[in-house]
Amino acid sequence: MKAPAFLLSAALIFWGWQTGMWIFAIPMAVILAVHPLIRWRWDFSYEDFRNITNLCLMILVCLLVYLLITNRSLYLIYHLLQWVPLAFFPLLFAQIYYVNESLDIRKLFLFLTNTKKEPSHSLIVNLSYPYFAICILSAGTANSRDISFYMGMFLLISIALWLKRSPRFSVTLWLCLILCAGSIGFVGQIGVYQLQQQLEATVVEWLSNANSSGQATDSTNKRTSIGDIGVLKQSNQIVFRVAGNTPILLKEATYDKYKSGFWLTSNPTFTAIKPDSSGKTWRLGNKTANSSTLNISATLNQGKGLLRLANGTFEIDELPVSRMEKNTYGTIKVEGKSDAIAYRVLFDNSQSLDSPPTADDLQISKSEIPAINQTISQLDIKDKSHQAILHVIL
């Protein structure tokens, strides 16, 4: 059963639209679209098909190795699936421009052997519809957060079914049935999405040992442990998990005043941050060319808490909360229904979204002035330049 060239081209355009791989999708779609206009064909041998199959597998393996090096996260399999239409396009191209436009499926699995003998029994298939399904599957891994993927998938599948519909049934009946199936599918995919969210939250809660009290960091003050004797930790509790291009430090809260063993914030005001249309992506700044990614799993305290973020975070994705607020020091406070959260952070360590220093940063608590003057005297840095002082302190 052969799929029309225009249907395969439309599936490739749809794949390129959802994944952003236009640079590959458009030329591939054009090659398939002009197929009916080109009359010449190749008479590929059994050995040719085996080599083309090996080439496709080599492309797939190279993509896997590249993703293992550049994207060490649980999302790797999704990124790999996005490239599958490109990896297996040479095989579809060979079949489309083959003299028979179909091939023996057994030839595709003989790459593990060295025999040159043709198989005694043939299993003739056409790869166009399997490739059509792969394009839709790969487009789905892009995780589009609007209705565009479902509508595009529904339209393409409806066209494919229309081309194979039985003439015994009227067009009206067929349209009613396909629209009914599409409506049920749309409601069903919403239910599956909600089930997935609930399952992810449950798994994160289990992995993060969310039965504990969760984090309770105060955004307005924090007591220091300077001078205290450390306590041996005897708990196996996992506080949070981090995967990705991990920076040296993560920031949870920032304070600008020190007094009697406490760090305080002089301006505790928070302002709300609006998410995008999906409700799960918050943009804190402009995207940069040298960005990195972190995947963090943590717990909140009764649905509230502060996020642990890398310096230079400009976007937070996949965060299941209903409210987010940010203060002038870059501290992010969130509120949601579940204690267990998992989110992705895009950041650039070379930039900072915190506010610049203010006059408040130069104010010193009166109780700390004697100790600071004593330190200045011991280091002998009075009346020295800023660079000289930094050199002595550092």
C-alpha positions in Angstrom: 0.0 0.0 0.0 1.6 3.2 -1.2 1.1 6.7 0.2 0.7 9.6 -2.2 3.8 11.8 -2.6 1.8 14.9 -1.5 0.8 13.2 1.8 4.4 12.3 2.6 5.5 15.8 1.8 2.8 17.2 4.0 3.9 14.9 6.8 7.5 16.1 6.5 6.4 19.7 6.5 4.4 19.0 9.6 7.4 17.4 11.2 9.6 20.4 10.4 7.0 22.8 11.7 6.7 21.1 15.0 10.4 20.4 15.6 11.8 23.5 14.0 13.9 21.4 11.5 12.8 23.4 8.4 16.3 23.2 6.9 15.9 19.4 6.5 12.1 19.1 6.1 11.6 21.4 3.1 14.3 19.8 0.8 13.1 16.3 1.8 9.5 17.3 1.1 10.4 18.7 -2.3 12.3 15.6 -3.3 9.2 13.5 -2.5 6.8 16.0 -4.1 8.6 16.0 -7.5 8.7 12.2 -7.6 5.6 11.8 -9.9 7.1 14.3 -12.3 10.4 12.4 -12.7 10.2 9.3 -14.9 13.6 7.8 -14.5 14.1 5.1 -11.8 17.0 3.1 -10.4 17.2 -0.6 -10.4 18.8 -1.1 -7.0 20.3 -4.5 -6.2 20.0 -6.5 -3.0 23.5 -5.3 -2.0 22.5 -1.6 -2.6 19.5 -1.8 -0.2 21.6 -3.5 2.4 24.2 -0.7 2.2 21.5 2.0 2.3 20.0 0.3 5.4 23.4 0.3 7.1 23.8 4.0 6.2 20.5 4.8 7.9 21.6 2.9 11.0 25.0 4.6 11.1 23.3 8.0 10.9 21.0 7.1 13.8 24.0 5.8 15.9 25.9 9.0 15.2 23.0 11.1 16.3 22.7 9.0 19.4 26.3 9.5 20.3 26.1 13.2 19.6 23.0 13.6 21.9 24.7 11.5 24.6 27.6 14.0 24.6 25.6 17.2 24.4 22.3 16.4 26.2 22.8 14.1 29.2 19.2 14.1 30.4 16.0 12.1 30.5 14.8 14.0 27.5 17.5 12.5 25.2 15.2 9.8 23.8 12.7 12.6 22.7 15.5 14.5 21.0 16.6 11.3 19.2 13.1 10.5 18.0 12.9 13.9 16.5 15.7 13.0 14.1 14.4 9.6 13.0 12.7 10.9 9.8 16.0 12.4 8.7 17.9 9.2 9.6 15.7 6.9 7.5 15.0 9.3 4.6 17.7 7.6 2.4 15.8 4.3 2.6 12.5 5.9 1.7 14.2 7.8 -1.1 15.7 4.6 -2.5 12.2 2.9 -2.4 10.4 5.8 -4.0 12.9 6.0 -6.9 13.2 2.2 -7.2 11.8 0.6 -10.3 9.2 -1.4 -8.3 8.5 1.3 -5.6 8.4 -1.5 -3.0 11.0 -3.8 -1.6 11.6 -7.1 0.2 11.5 -6.3 3.9 13.8 -9.2 4.7 16.6 -7.4 2.9 16.5 -4.7 5.5 17.5 -7.1 8.2 20.3 -8.9 6.5 23.0 -6.3 7.4 24.1 -8.6 10.2 25.1 -11.3 7.8 27.8 -11.6 5.2 25.8 -13.7 2.8 25.2 -12.4 -0.7 22.5 -15.0 -1.4 19.0 -13.7 -2.1 16.4 -14.9 0.5 14.3 -17.8 -0.8 11.0 -16.2 0.2 10.0 -12.6 -0.3 8.0 -10.2 1.9 7.2 -7.2 -0.4 6.2 -4.1 1.5 6.0 -0.3 0.8 7.6 1.8 3.5 5.7 5.0 2.7 2.9 4.6 5.3 5.3 3.5 8.0 7.4 6.5 7.3 4.3 8.7 7.4 3.6 7.3 10.9 7.2 8.0 11.9 6.9 11.6 10.9 3.8 12.1 13.0 5.4 10.3 16.0 8.6 12.5 15.7 6.6 15.6 15.4 4.8 14.7 18.7 8.1 14.4 20.6 8.5 18.2 20.1 6.0 18.6 22.9 4.0 21.4 21.4 2.0 23.1 24.1 -0.9 24.3 22.0 -3.5 22.6 19.8 -1.4 22.8 16.7 0.0 19.3 16.9 -3.3 17.5 17.5 -5.0 19.5 14.7 -2.2 18.8 12.3 -2.1 15.1 13.2 -5.9 14.8 12.9 -5.9 16.4 9.5 -3.1 14.3 8.1 -4.6 11.0 9.4 -8.0 12.1 8.1 -6.6 12.6 4.6 -4.8 9.2 4.7 -8.0 7.5 5.8 -10.0 9.4 3.2 -7.8 8.1 0.4 -8.5 4.5 1.6 -12.2 4.8 2.5 -14.7 2.4 1.2 -17.1 3.7 -1.5 -19.9 1.7 0.1 -20.4 4.4 2.7 -21.6 7.9 2.0 -19.3 10.9 2.4 -21.6 12.4 5.1 -21.5 9.3 7.2 -17.7 9.1 6.8 -17.2 12.8 7.8 -19.5 12.4 10.8 -17.6 9.3 12.0 -14.1 10.9 11.5 -15.2 14.1 13.3 -16.7 12.1 16.2 -13.4 10.0 16.5 -11.4 13.3 16.4 -13.5 14.8 19.2 -13.2 11.7 21.4 -9.5 11.6 20.7 -9.1 15.3 21.7 -10.9 14.8 25.0 -8.9 11.6 25.5 -5.5 13.2 25.0 -6.4 15.9 27.5 -7.1 13.1 30.0 -3.9 11.3 29.2 -2.0 14.6 29.6 -3.5 15.1 33.1 -2.7 11.5 34.0 0.9 12.0 32.9 1.2 15.1 35.0 -0.2 13.3 38.0 2.1 10.3 37.4 5.2 12.6 37.1 4.3 14.4 40.3 3.9 11.1 42.1 7.2 9.7 40.8 9.0 12.9 41.7 7.4 12.9 45.2 8.5 9.3 45.7 12.1 9.9 44.4 12.5 13.0 46.4 11.2 11.5 49.6 8.4 14.1 49.7 7.0 12.8 53.0 9.4 15.1 54.7 8.6 18.7 55.6 10.1 20.0 52.4 12.1 23.2 52.1 11.3 26.1 54.3 13.8 28.8 53.4 12.7 32.3 54.4 13.2 34.9 51.6 13.5 37.8 54.1 16.1 36.5 56.6 18.6 33.7 57.1 20.7 32.9 60.2 24.3 32.2 59.5 26.3 29.3 61.0 29.5 31.3 61.4 31.2 30.1 64.6 28.9 27.1 65.1 30.3 23.6 65.4 29.1 21.4 62.5 26.7 18.6 63.1 27.2 15.2 61.5 24.4 14.5 59.0 22.8 11.1 59.6 19.9 11.2 57.2 19.6 9.6 53.8 16.9 12.0 52.8 17.3 13.4 49.2 16.7 17.1 49.3 16.7 17.7 45.6 18.0 16.2 42.3 19.9 18.0 39.5 20.7 16.6 36.0 22.3 18.4 33.1 25.1 20.9 32.7 25.5 21.4 36.4 27.0 24.7 37.6 29.2 24.9 40.7 26.5 26.6 42.7 22.7 27.0 42.8 21.0 30.0 44.3 17.9 29.8 46.4 17.7 33.3 48.0 19.7 36.5 48.2 20.1 38.9 51.1 21.8 42.3 51.3 22.0 43.2 55.1 23.9 41.5 57.9 23.0 42.0 61.5 23.8 39.9 64.6 24.3 36.7 62.8 21.4 37.1 60.4 21.3 38.1 56.7 18.3 40.2 55.9 16.6 41.7 52.8 16.0 45.5 53.0 13.3 45.3 50.3 11.2 42.2 50.7 8.6 43.1 48.0 7.8 40.5 45.4 6.2 41.1 42.0 4.2 38.5 40.0 5.6 37.0 36.9 3.2 35.9 34.2 3.8 32.6 32.4 3.3 32.0 28.6 0.1 30.6 27.1 1.0 27.1 28.3 1.1 28.1 31.9 4.3 26.2 32.5 7.0 28.4 31.1 8.3 31.6 32.8 10.8 33.9 31.0 12.9 35.9 33.4 15.2 37.5 30.7 16.3 37.3 27.1 17.7 34.1 25.6 21.5 34.0 25.0 23.6 32.1 22.4 25.6 30.3 25.1 22.8 28.8 27.2 22.9 25.6 29.3 20.1 23.4 30.7 19.4 21.9 34.1 16.6 19.5 35.1 15.8 19.9 38.8 13.4 17.8 41.0 12.6 19.1 44.5 9.8 19.5 47.1 7.9 22.5 48.4 6.5 23.1 51.8 2.7 22.8 51.6 2.8 23.9 48.0 5.0 26.9 48.6 8.7 27.6 48.5 11.7 29.1 46.8 13.3 27.7 43.6 16.9 26.7 43.4 18.3 28.2 40.3 21.6 28.6 38.5 23.1 32.1 38.1 21.9 33.7 34.9 18.7 31.8 34.7 16.5 33.4 32.0 13.8 30.7 31.5 12.0 28.1 33.7 10.1 25.4 31.9 7.8 22.5 32.8 7.1 23.9 36.2 3.7 22.7 37.7 2.8 25.7 39.8 0.0 28.3 39.7 1.9 31.4 40.8 5.5 32.7 40.6 6.9 35.9 42.1 10.4 37.5 41.9 12.1 40.1 44.1 14.8 42.6 43.1 17.5 40.3 44.3 16.5 37.5 41.9 14.9 35.3 44.4 12.0 33.3 42.9 9.0 32.3 45.0 6.4 29.8 43.8 3.0 28.5 44.9 1.2 25.4 43.6 -1.1 22.5 44.6 1.6 19.8 44.8 4.7 19.6 47.0 6.6 17.6 44.5 7.9 19.7 41.5 10.2 19.1 38.6 11.3 21.8 36.3 13.9 22.7 33.6 16.2 25.7 33.9 17.8 27.5 31.0 20.7 29.7 32.1 23.9 31.5 31.1 26.5 31.8 33.8 28.0 34.8 32.1 25.0 37.0 32.9 23.0 37.9 36.0 19.4 38.9 36.3 19.9 40.4 39.8 19.5 44.1 40.3 22.7 46.2 40.3 24.2 47.3 43.7 22.4 50.2 45.5 23.3 52.6 48.3 21.8 50.1 50.8 24.7 47.7 50.0 27.1 50.2 51.5 25.3 50.5 54.8 26.9 48.7 57.7 25.2 47.7 61.0 26.5 49.8 63.9 27.1 46.7 66.0 29.5 45.3 63.3 31.5 48.5 62.8 34.1 47.8 65.6 34.8 44.3 64.3 35.2 45.6 60.7 37.5 48.4 61.9 39.6 45.9 63.7 39.8 43.7 60.6 40.8 46.7 58.4 43.6 47.5 60.9 44.9 44.0 61.0 45.0 43.7 57.1 46.5 47.2 56.8 44.2 48.2 53.9 43.2 51.6 55.0 43.7 54.3 52.4 44.7 51.7 49.8 43.2 51.5 46.3 40.2 49.3 45.5 42.4 46.9 43.5 45.0 46.7 46.3 42.2 45.9 48.8 40.8 43.2 46.6 44.2 41.7 46.2 44.8 41.5 50.0 41.3 40.1 50.7 41.3 37.5 47.9 
